């Protein structure tokens, strides 16, 4: 693959990366889950690779929420307030957007992401909490994904239109590509059309204006089901943001009558559109058959998600791995006993943290399964508990195991909250045969301890709902194999008995629609009982071989360095 730095030196494309959420640090709760973590990893990689990028997002002063769990597993959401001025630098620039005929001032706070060479990618957090603004507008900077449709519409308008205006005010006039990480930022297209008309001195949007805007825009969709795409009634849109010349070509914006579909807005005015795994690209292509949708599989920032003991190991045996993630494939040369020593240190750290903070004692000698992701129905965190008696039998016969869970349910996702409660009920029923702990307030710092500290990473989504998933990639970078349903990235990363194991691989071509939970649970139990636990306890040499292959094969490919190179070559430079 060509070196993107050489190509950049010739054409120097400048990228504005827009994302509703960006996860950079746990003490900056500006993210809710995978979308934000991916954005943060992408920005860190751009800084490492010296890619000229500026990122734009919203400032949620109360974060997403801080999760508390009571003894029965009931989730309580608390504001996750943080001291903005201690982490971000306020910029003097101000711009105005109009919402419901009110002028709303928008300012930006800057956070600099510094790469390995000292190169900086600035991240701009947009804020409407200013004294001159109406109280309703100041609240737009309160919470992430909060409020009703009107609140969400206003937030997305501030992000897209306010974001572009602030960039221009700050001197970013030569941006070549505007990358929309999901459809939340698609209103930036309206501002780009306003700029086209202003430069041309015209009043009507013409084909040449459409082609110019389209040539600047890149759109990444993360949603594999139609119901997950943002839609707003056009009467609400007109009332909140007023008339715009783009409404005259309304057929390119709507999908079902008088409704603005943010995904269609982004699809129609982007020259490059991609899903986030090969499978997701195909699912999206079927969903939006009239558009050309490519695929760039997600990745994770290798140096961020590799635990310190594993990092030291890679530094010793593959000195260039941080700047050349592809070289991680040479991890096969690492002595297995040294990888096990590093893993043991990670596991000890996790178990001590659980004992210290949650007063739960896990056994470091017992096989430990990890499951950490958003608590929502399609993720099926409860799949492993479908037959509790079978789990007791497996633990008594094949070998003991313990499970560590983590993940928040959206405040309005009652089925997701019920999943957490069911896990707590299963814990009561299974102890002491199977020890289970649920770590509250799953965030970046918790994940950095939990993922490297388990022996197996479990993933059980209902296909084809998993667009990509990245937690298994983080596990692989620490030599942790996955046991997963074949969906999202795992279809590409799975090599049976080499990088991990598939659940119900006979159903790998399924397209969804049928509930396969019963068969999937049986397949999970069979793999755990007959393959994984016997190998861990009785053939440790083979288990270590799989750990090394997970690190070498999947760690070297499923990273944001490879991912960003693909965006550079396929989307930014085209």
PERA-V212623 format. One line per field, one symbol per residue. phi: phi as a letter, one per 20 degrees, with the letter a starting at -180 (. if undefined). psi: psi as a letter, one per 30 degrees, with the letter a starting at -180 (. if undefined). burial: + if it has 9 or more other ideal C-beta (glycine too) atoms within 8 Angstrom, else -. A space follows every 10 residues. Layout:
phi: ???
psi: ???
burial: ???
//
This chain:
phi: .ffffffffe dlfdddddbg ccddbfecfd bdagfffgff ffffffffel efccdcbede fdmeaeecce fenfececgd fbegffdddf efgccccdcl mdfdfcdcdd ceedefenfd dfdddecdec gfefgfefff eeceldmeff gfffgfffff ffffffgffe needfecdee enfgeffgff fffgfffffe mdddfdgfff fffgfedccd eddecgfeef ccgffffffe dnebffffdf feddcbnece dfffgfffcc eccbedbfff gffffffcfe decebcfgbc fgffeefgff gfffgfecge ffecffffff ffefggffff ffffffffff ffffffecld ddefeegddd bcagebgffl fegfefcfff ffffffdfqf bccddaqeeg gdefgfffgf fffffffffe fefceccdef lgbgffffef ffeeebddbc fefefefbnc fffffgfdme fddbffblff geefcgmcdq bedlffefef dnodedgfff fffffffffe cffgffecbg fffffffffg ffeeffdecf ffffgffgfe deee
psi: kkjfeeeefe fikkkjjkke kkjelegiig lfbeeeeeee eeeeeeeegh kjkkkkaljj fgadlkkkka fggkkkkkki kljeffflkk kfkklklkkh gkkkkklkkk kkjkafgfkk jkkkjkkgik eflleeeeff gelkhlaaee eeeeeeeeee eeeeeeeeeg gifhkekjjj ilfegfffee eeeeeeeeef glfkkleeee eeeeffkkkk kgjgkeffkk kkkeeeeeee fakkffffhf ffflfibhkk jfeeeeefhk fkkklgleee eeeeeeeiff ljkakjklal jeeegkleee eeeeeefifg eefifffffg fffkkefeee eeeeeeeeee eeeeeeffhk jlkffkkkkk jjlkjleffh fgefgejeee eeeeeeefkl llkklkkkkk fgieeeeeee eeeeeeeeef kgekkkkjjl hjaeeeefee efflfkkkkh ljkhfjedkf efeeeefggj lkjlkjlbff eefkjkgefa klkhffgfgk glekjgeeee eeeeeeeeef eeeeeeffie eeeeeeeeee eeeeefeilf eeeeeeeeee eef.
burial: ---+--++-- --++++++++ ++++---+++ ++++++++++ ++++++++++ +-++++++++ +++++++++- --+++----+ -+-+--++-- +-+++++++- ---+++++++ +-+-+---++ ++++++++++ --+---++++ ++++-----+ ++++++++++ ++++++++++ -+--+-++++ ++++++++++ +++-+++--- ----+---++ -+++-+++++ ++++----++ ++++-+++-+ +---+++--- --++----++ ++++++++++ -+++++++++ +++++--+-- --++++++++ ++--+++-++ +++++-++-- ++--++++++ +--+-+-+++ ++++++++++ +-+++----- -++--+++++ +++++++-++ +++++--+-- +++++--+++ ++++++++++ --+--++-++ +++++++--+ +-+++++++- ++-+-+++++ ++++++++++ ++++++++++ ++++++++++ ++++++++++ +++++---++ +++++-+--+ -----++-++ +-+++++++- +++++++--+ --++++++++ ++++++++++ ++++++++++ ++--
//
